[in-house]
Every structure is written in structure tokens, then in C-alpha cells.
């Protein structure tokens, strides 16, 4: 299988995303980069929903997903299975997203449009990354931010050697329930 068509050993966790259209857009982006799946949590809307499909355009059927009421529990279970946790959030210690070297398998977390990622999840993270802003506005829409980070992570995955990718995917397959 060509590396470009392989599912990356990467998950996204949506922490209480309030806009159903943002959720749909993130499903579509997850399909575009071929994420292993999405974890929806808290107030985040779940498929099937006609309003979500306006932006997802069928990606809710192509991207595996699961719902966790408590995102902290989802993150703890992922960490226990050897999945690195990277939070996309603006904090004093955040590293620019394009300067961070991502470990695989990983789950990246994006948060509520106004409140961001919950402090509990930030504390559980292996790393916190941010998208540096140059304009007057200090943040991007969460679905846009999700896309920027997802494509950077995908590019880092594709830069791994075929042997590295195979080894990581074998480890990930052993983690399956």
C-alpha cells in the first residue's frame, strides 16, 4: 500500500466543540489526511446529523469515531496504550506546531471554540503546541486549526522511512482491543 493511502497512526480528540459545522469540517479533514479516527467528547455533536453533513460531506461514514462523555478518561486510556497526547492550545510553554517532532502513535486534542482545551487535558498532555499568529487576531477557527495541525502531522508521518512506518503500525496493531 502506498504511504499516502495508509491511515496514519493518529487520532484527533474533539474536546467539547460547540459548533456542529466545525465538527463536520473536522471529519472531512480527518478523512483528507486519513486519520485512524476521531474521539468526540463532552458537548461535541455526534453523527448522524443532517446539519453536520453540510460540512462533513459523507466523511462521518469514512472516519472511525467514538464518543466519550469524559475526555479525560479517553486520554488516560490512550496514554495507557502507548499513544502520545499532544494538545493544540495557546499556553506560555506551547511550542510552535511546525517545530515539534511528533511521536507515533499519537492523539492530538483541540478544544472548545471560546474556552479552548480543558485544563485537565493540558496537564495530561505529553506536549502542548500552538499555531503562531502574526495578525491582530490571536487565534484561528478550531476547524481551521485542526486542519493546519493534521496536515503537519501527516507530513511528519510521511517523512518517516517505510521501515519506521511499518514498525509503528505493527505496534499499533498489537494495541487493538
PEMO-V313148 format. One record per residue. PSI is psi in radians with two decimals (* if undefined). OMEGA is omega as a letter, one per 20 degrees, with the letter a starting at -180 (* if undefined). Layout:
# PEMO-V313148
psi->PSI omega->OMEGA
psi->PSI omega->OMEGA
This chain:
# PEMO-V313148
psi->2.36 omega->r
psi->2.50 omega->a
psi->-0.62 omega->a
psi->-0.43 omega->a
psi->-0.10 omega->r
psi->2.46 omega->r
psi->2.27 omega->r
psi->2.57 omega->r
psi->1.04 omega->a
psi->2.35 omega->r
psi->2.74 omega->r
psi->2.44 omega->r
psi->2.17 omega->a
psi->1.91 omega->a
psi->1.70 omega->r
psi->0.93 omega->r
psi->2.17 omega->a
psi->-0.47 omega->a
psi->2.12 omega->r
psi->-0.53 omega->r
psi->-0.63 omega->r
psi->-0.73 omega->r
psi->-0.80 omega->r
psi->-0.72 omega->r
psi->-0.64 omega->r
psi->-0.61 omega->r
psi->-0.78 omega->a
psi->-0.71 omega->r
psi->-0.72 omega->r
psi->-0.67 omega->r
psi->-0.74 omega->a
psi->-0.65 omega->a
psi->-0.01 omega->r
psi->0.93 omega->r
psi->2.73 omega->r
psi->-0.42 omega->r
psi->3.03 omega->r
psi->2.52 omega->r
psi->2.08 omega->r
psi->2.41 omega->a
psi->2.84 omega->r
psi->-2.30 omega->a
psi->-0.01 omega->a
psi->2.27 omega->r
psi->2.62 omega->r
psi->2.63 omega->r
psi->2.84 omega->i
psi->2.43 omega->r
psi->2.26 omega->a
psi->-0.68 omega->a
psi->-0.54 omega->r
psi->-0.63 omega->a
psi->-0.32 omega->r
psi->-0.59 omega->r
psi->-0.47 omega->a
psi->-0.55 omega->r
psi->0.80 omega->r
psi->-0.15 omega->a
psi->-0.30 omega->r
psi->-0.28 omega->r
psi->-0.24 omega->a
psi->-0.28 omega->a
psi->2.08 omega->r
psi->2.49 omega->r
psi->2.79 omega->r
psi->2.67 omega->r
psi->2.33 omega->r
psi->2.10 omega->r
psi->-0.70 omega->a
psi->1.84 omega->a
psi->-0.48 omega->r
psi->-0.71 omega->r
psi->-0.70 omega->r
psi->-0.80 omega->a
psi->-0.74 omega->r
psi->-0.76 omega->r
psi->-0.70 omega->r
psi->-0.79 omega->r
psi->-0.71 omega->r
psi->-0.38 omega->r
psi->0.16 omega->r
psi->0.29 omega->r
psi->2.19 omega->r
psi->2.52 omega->a
psi->2.13 omega->r
psi->2.15 omega->a
psi->2.35 omega->r
psi->1.85 omega->a
psi->2.67 omega->r
psi->1.91 omega->r
psi->2.87 omega->r
psi->-0.49 omega->a
psi->0.08 omega->a
psi->2.52 omega->r
psi->2.45 omega->r
psi->2.29 omega->a
psi->-0.57 omega->a
psi->-0.14 omega->r
psi->-0.19 omega->a
psi->2.42 omega->r
psi->1.91 omega->a
psi->2.42 omega->r
psi->2.59 omega->a
psi->2.54 omega->i
psi->2.74 omega->a
psi->2.79 omega->r
psi->2.19 omega->r
psi->2.55 omega->a
psi->2.28 omega->r
psi->2.68 omega->a
psi->-3.14 omega->a
psi->2.47 omega->a
psi->-0.53 omega->a
psi->-0.80 omega->a
psi->-0.27 omega->a
psi->-2.83 omega->r
psi->2.44 omega->a
psi->2.52 omega->a
psi->-0.58 omega->r
psi->-0.70 omega->r
psi->-0.63 omega->r
psi->-0.73 omega->r
psi->-0.57 omega->a
psi->-0.18 omega->a
psi->2.56 omega->r
psi->-0.48 omega->r
psi->2.69 omega->r
psi->2.21 omega->r
psi->2.78 omega->r
psi->2.81 omega->r
psi->1.95 omega->a
psi->2.38 omega->a
psi->2.42 omega->r
psi->-0.27 omega->a
psi->-2.92 omega->r
psi->-0.76 omega->r
psi->2.45 omega->a
psi->0.16 omega->r
psi->2.87 omega->r
psi->2.86 omega->r
psi->2.51 omega->a
psi->-0.64 omega->r
psi->-0.63 omega->r
psi->-0.79 omega->r
psi->-0.75 omega->r
psi->-0.78 omega->a
psi->-0.75 omega->r
psi->-0.85 omega->a
psi->-0.73 omega->a
psi->-0.72 omega->a
psi->-0.62 omega->r
psi->-0.80 omega->r
psi->-0.73 omega->r
psi->-0.75 omega->r
psi->-0.70 omega->r
psi->-0.64 omega->r
psi->-0.79 omega->a
psi->-0.39 omega->r
psi->-0.24 omega->r
psi->2.63 omega->r
psi->2.75 omega->r
psi->-0.63 omega->r
psi->-0.74 omega->r
psi->-0.79 omega->a
psi->-0.76 omega->a
psi->-0.79 omega->a
psi->-0.79 omega->a
psi->-0.74 omega->r
psi->-0.60 omega->r
psi->-0.74 omega->r
psi->-0.76 omega->a
psi->-0.68 omega->r
psi->-0.59 omega->r
psi->-0.35 omega->a
psi->-0.22 omega->a
psi->2.51 omega->a
psi->* omega->*
